[in-house]
Amino acid sequence: MTDYGHPLSFGLSLDPAADALEETRRLARQADAGGLDYLALQDHPYQPGHLETWTLLSHLSASTERISFLTDVADLQLRPPALLAKAAASLNVLTGGRVQLGVGGGAFPDAIASMGGVPRRGAQMVAFTEESLDLMHQALAGGAVRMQTPHHTVAGYRAGPVPVAPVQLWLGAQKSKMLAVTGRAADGWISPLNIYVPPEEVPERQLIIDEAATAAGRDPRSVRRVYNVIGTIGAHGGRHGLVGDVEAWVDTLTDWALRLGFDTFIFWPVGDAALQLELFAAHVVPAVRARVAAHRGQR
């Protein structure tokens, strides 16, 4: 049993495609009204059909009232870390604290290079990412920011404004070295989709994070755990990811919270997104919250 005890939160992944903008707006407002915690946006700016993630996130924040936003995940090799922290802090102030940052080292070096970025790979990318997390934590805290390494030269930038609510840095990671960076330096882990990191592979990854956190003098329970879940709610759903009726989804997400240690689930619906969102927000989410709360109350 691996329940780290964090409050549960739930979100919806939105399509950044330019030709889906009207539906994306409607889903954002529906999720906001339905009580979800996050709207998540992937970040692949080299895709010609995608709107730029930060621009779209800012646009949607103006048409919603209470829901928070999460980059899932921002590509650090295309977004200078000090400037990304500035953007997050600024939007955090403008929205009253409705921003968290998911970041990643960059999964597609050739695509990064096609936009003029530095296509770091392997150990170089891991070191760059860990330093970027340190740099961004400094910047989000405000005050002078300094770093002089082969990957970063920041000579006393005066960071601000300070966010009105804490902006956490959650790292998208899949392999062992980046998972260890998560344990040492990130505020949370964002797992890839459940079809890429299936539930049976999660415990070994959680262990890597926990051991790295402990070795760095951190409490593993302080690290948030986020699962991107693709699938369909319905007895006759699609074939990708988690497929089943409401009760099957409630059983599964409860298990993944209590046994696998996830505290946040980002839903990637397959099929009729508006209907899927309605089922998720109205039926799955409250039932999972209730079951997990009841289990924790019995311990």
C-alpha positions as CSV (number, residue, x, y, z in Angstrom):
1,M,0.0,0.0,0.0
2,T,1.5,3.4,-1.0
3,D,-0.8,6.2,-0.1
4,Y,1.2,9.4,0.4
5,G,-1.7,11.2,1.9
6,H,-2.1,14.2,-0.4
7,P,-5.6,15.6,-1.0
8,L,-6.9,14.2,-4.3
9,S,-7.3,16.4,-7.3
10,F,-8.7,15.8,-10.8
11,G,-8.2,17.5,-14.1
12,L,-9.0,17.4,-17.8
13,S,-6.5,17.4,-20.7
14,L,-7.5,19.9,-23.4
15,D,-6.7,19.6,-27.1
16,P,-4.4,22.5,-28.2
17,A,-5.3,22.0,-31.9
18,A,-6.3,25.3,-33.6
19,D,-9.2,23.7,-35.4
20,A,-10.6,22.5,-32.0
21,L,-10.6,25.8,-30.3
22,E,-14.3,26.3,-29.9
23,E,-14.7,22.8,-28.4
24,T,-11.7,23.5,-26.2
25,R,-13.3,26.6,-24.9
26,R,-16.6,24.8,-24.1
27,L,-14.8,22.0,-22.3
28,A,-12.8,24.5,-20.3
29,R,-15.9,26.2,-19.1
30,Q,-17.7,22.9,-18.5
31,A,-14.8,21.6,-16.4
32,D,-14.7,24.9,-14.4
33,A,-18.4,24.7,-13.7
34,G,-18.2,20.9,-12.9
35,G,-15.7,21.4,-10.1
36,L,-12.6,19.9,-11.5
37,D,-9.3,21.2,-10.2
38,Y,-7.1,21.5,-13.3
39,L,-7.1,22.1,-17.0
40,A,-4.0,20.5,-18.5
41,L,-2.3,21.5,-21.8
42,Q,0.4,19.5,-23.6
43,D,3.3,21.4,-25.1
44,H,4.5,20.5,-28.6
45,P,5.0,23.8,-30.4
46,Y,6.7,22.2,-33.3
47,Q,3.3,20.7,-34.3
48,P,1.9,23.1,-37.0
49,G,-1.7,22.4,-36.0
50,H,-1.2,23.2,-32.3
51,L,-1.7,26.6,-30.7
52,E,1.2,27.8,-28.6
53,T,0.6,26.4,-25.1
54,W,1.2,29.4,-22.9
55,T,-0.9,31.7,-25.2
56,L,-3.8,29.2,-25.1
57,L,-3.5,28.7,-21.4
58,S,-3.6,32.5,-20.8
59,H,-6.6,32.8,-23.2
60,L,-8.6,30.1,-21.4
61,S,-7.8,31.5,-17.9
62,A,-9.7,34.7,-18.9
63,S,-12.9,32.7,-19.7
64,T,-12.9,30.6,-16.5
65,E,-13.4,31.5,-12.9
66,R,-11.9,29.1,-10.4
67,I,-10.2,26.2,-12.1
68,S,-6.4,26.0,-12.2
69,F,-4.1,25.4,-15.1
70,L,-1.3,22.9,-15.6
71,T,1.3,22.6,-18.4
72,D,1.5,18.9,-19.1
73,V,4.4,19.3,-19.7
74,A,6.3,22.5,-20.8
75,D,9.4,21.8,-22.8
76,L,12.3,23.3,-21.0
77,Q,14.6,23.1,-24.0
78,L,12.3,25.5,-25.9
79,R,11.4,27.7,-22.9
80,P,14.2,29.4,-21.0
81,P,13.6,28.4,-17.4
82,A,14.0,31.9,-15.9
83,L,11.5,33.3,-18.4
84,L,9.1,30.4,-18.0
85,A,9.1,31.0,-14.2
86,K,8.5,34.7,-14.9
87,A,5.5,33.8,-17.1
88,A,4.1,31.4,-14.5
89,A,4.5,33.9,-11.7
90,S,2.8,36.6,-13.8
91,L,-0.2,34.5,-14.7
92,N,-0.4,33.3,-11.2
93,V,-0.8,36.9,-10.0
94,L,-3.2,37.7,-12.8
95,T,-5.5,34.7,-12.1
96,G,-5.3,34.8,-8.3
97,G,-3.1,31.8,-8.0
98,R,-4.6,29.4,-10.6
99,V,-1.3,28.1,-12.2
100,Q,1.0,25.1,-11.6
101,L,3.9,24.1,-13.8
102,G,4.5,20.7,-15.3
103,V,7.9,20.7,-17.0
104,G,10.0,18.2,-18.9
105,G,13.4,17.9,-20.4
106,G,12.1,17.6,-23.9
107,A,11.1,14.3,-25.4
108,F,11.8,14.9,-29.1
109,P,15.3,16.3,-29.7
110,D,15.0,16.5,-33.5
111,A,11.8,18.5,-33.2
112,I,13.4,20.8,-30.7
113,A,16.3,21.4,-33.0
114,S,13.9,22.1,-35.9
115,M,12.7,25.2,-33.9
116,G,16.2,26.3,-33.1
117,G,16.5,24.8,-29.6
118,V,19.5,22.9,-28.3
119,P,18.7,19.1,-28.8
120,R,20.2,17.8,-25.5
121,R,20.1,14.1,-25.0
122,G,21.0,11.6,-22.3
123,A,23.1,12.7,-19.3
124,Q,23.3,16.3,-20.7
125,M,19.5,16.6,-20.8
126,V,19.2,15.2,-17.3
127,A,21.8,17.6,-15.9
128,F,20.2,20.5,-17.8
129,T,16.7,19.6,-16.4
130,E,17.9,19.3,-12.8
131,E,19.6,22.7,-12.9
132,S,16.6,24.2,-14.6
133,L,14.4,23.1,-11.6
134,D,16.8,24.8,-9.2
135,L,16.9,27.9,-11.3
136,M,13.1,28.1,-11.5
137,H,12.6,27.5,-7.8
138,Q,15.0,30.4,-7.2
139,A,13.1,32.6,-9.6
140,L,9.6,31.7,-8.2
141,A,10.8,32.7,-4.7
142,G,11.8,36.2,-5.9
143,G,15.0,38.0,-5.3
144,A,18.4,37.6,-7.1
145,V,18.8,34.5,-9.2
146,R,22.3,33.3,-10.1
147,M,23.6,30.2,-11.9
148,Q,26.8,29.7,-13.8
149,T,27.1,26.2,-15.3
150,P,27.8,24.8,-18.8
151,H,24.0,24.8,-19.3
152,H,22.9,28.1,-17.7
153,T,24.3,31.5,-17.3
154,V,22.1,33.7,-15.1
155,A,24.0,36.6,-13.5
156,G,21.9,38.0,-10.8
157,Y,18.5,38.5,-12.4
158,R,16.1,40.1,-10.0
159,A,13.0,37.8,-10.1
160,G,9.5,38.9,-9.5
161,P,6.6,39.3,-9.1
162,V,6.3,36.6,-6.4
163,P,3.3,34.4,-7.0
164,V,0.2,35.0,-4.9
165,A,-0.1,31.3,-4.3
166,P,2.8,28.7,-4.5
167,V,3.7,27.5,-8.0
168,Q,4.9,24.0,-7.8
169,L,7.2,22.4,-10.3
170,W,6.1,18.9,-11.3
171,L,8.5,17.0,-13.6
172,G,7.3,14.7,-16.4
173,A,9.6,11.7,-16.2
174,Q,9.7,8.1,-17.3
175,K,13.2,6.7,-17.1
176,S,15.3,6.1,-14.0
177,K,17.6,9.1,-14.2
178,M,14.8,11.6,-14.6
179,L,12.8,9.9,-12.0
180,A,15.7,10.3,-9.6
181,V,15.8,14.0,-10.5
182,T,12.1,14.1,-9.6
183,G,12.9,12.7,-6.1
184,R,15.8,15.1,-5.6
185,A,14.6,18.4,-7.0
186,A,10.9,18.4,-8.2
187,D,7.7,19.1,-6.2
188,G,5.9,16.3,-8.0
189,W,6.1,13.6,-10.6
190,I,3.9,13.7,-13.8
191,S,3.6,10.2,-15.2
192,P,3.1,9.7,-18.9
193,L,-0.2,8.3,-20.1
194,N,-1.3,5.0,-18.5
195,I,-0.8,3.3,-21.9
196,Y,2.9,4.3,-21.8
197,V,3.5,3.7,-18.1
198,P,0.9,1.0,-17.2
199,P,-0.2,0.5,-13.6
200,E,2.0,-2.6,-13.1
201,E,5.1,-0.5,-13.9
202,V,4.3,2.3,-11.5
203,P,5.6,0.8,-8.2
204,E,9.2,0.5,-9.4
205,R,9.1,4.1,-10.6
206,Q,7.6,5.4,-7.4
207,L,10.5,3.5,-5.5
208,I,13.1,5.3,-7.6
209,I,11.6,8.6,-6.7
210,D,11.3,7.7,-3.0
211,E,14.8,6.5,-2.7
212,A,16.2,9.6,-4.5
213,A,14.2,11.9,-2.3
214,T,15.4,10.1,0.9
215,A,19.0,10.2,-0.3
216,A,18.6,14.0,-0.8
217,G,17.2,14.5,2.7
218,R,13.6,15.0,1.5
219,D,10.5,13.3,2.7
220,P,9.1,11.2,-0.2
221,R,5.6,12.1,1.0
222,S,6.3,15.7,0.0
223,V,6.4,14.8,-3.7
224,R,3.1,15.0,-5.5
225,R,2.2,12.1,-8.0
226,V,0.1,12.9,-11.1
227,Y,-1.2,10.2,-13.5
228,N,-2.4,11.1,-17.1
229,V,-5.2,8.7,-17.7
230,I,-6.6,8.1,-21.2
231,G,-9.7,6.1,-21.7
232,T,-13.5,6.0,-22.0
233,I,-16.2,5.9,-19.4
234,G,-18.9,3.6,-20.7
235,A,-19.7,0.0,-21.2
236,H,-19.2,0.2,-24.9
237,G,-16.2,2.5,-25.0
238,G,-13.0,2.7,-27.1
239,R,-10.1,0.4,-27.0
240,H,-7.4,2.7,-25.6
241,G,-6.5,2.9,-21.9
242,L,-9.0,2.5,-19.1
243,V,-12.4,1.5,-20.5
244,G,-15.4,0.6,-18.3
245,D,-18.5,1.9,-16.7
246,V,-18.6,4.5,-13.9
247,E,-18.2,1.9,-11.2
248,A,-15.1,0.4,-12.9
249,W,-13.5,3.8,-13.1
250,V,-14.3,4.6,-9.5
251,D,-12.8,1.2,-8.4
252,T,-9.7,1.7,-10.6
253,L,-8.9,5.3,-9.6
254,T,-9.4,4.5,-6.0
255,D,-7.0,1.6,-6.3
256,W,-4.5,3.8,-8.1
257,A,-4.7,6.4,-5.4
258,L,-4.4,4.0,-2.4
259,R,-2.1,1.3,-3.8
260,L,0.0,3.2,-6.4
261,G,0.2,6.5,-4.6
262,F,-1.3,8.9,-7.2
263,D,-3.0,12.0,-5.8
264,T,-3.9,13.7,-9.1
265,F,-5.6,12.3,-12.2
266,I,-5.7,14.1,-15.5
267,F,-8.4,12.6,-17.7
268,W,-7.7,12.3,-21.5
269,P,-11.2,11.3,-22.8
270,V,-11.7,9.2,-25.9
271,G,-15.0,9.7,-27.7
272,D,-17.6,12.4,-26.9
273,A,-15.5,14.6,-24.7
274,A,-18.4,16.7,-23.3
275,L,-20.3,13.5,-22.3
276,Q,-17.1,11.9,-20.9
277,L,-16.4,15.0,-18.9
278,E,-19.9,15.1,-17.5
279,L,-19.6,11.5,-16.3
280,F,-16.2,12.0,-14.9
281,A,-17.0,15.2,-13.0
282,A,-20.5,14.3,-11.8
283,H,-20.0,10.6,-11.0
284,V,-16.4,9.4,-11.0
285,V,-14.7,12.2,-9.1
286,P,-17.0,12.5,-6.1
287,A,-17.2,8.8,-5.6
288,V,-13.4,8.4,-5.7
289,R,-13.0,11.3,-3.2
290,A,-15.5,9.6,-0.9
291,R,-13.9,6.2,-1.0
292,V,-10.4,7.4,-0.5
293,A,-11.5,9.6,2.4
294,A,-13.4,6.7,4.0
295,H,-10.3,4.5,3.7
296,R,-8.0,7.1,5.2
297,G,-10.5,7.6,8.0
298,Q,-10.4,3.9,8.9
299,R,-6.6,3.8,9.3
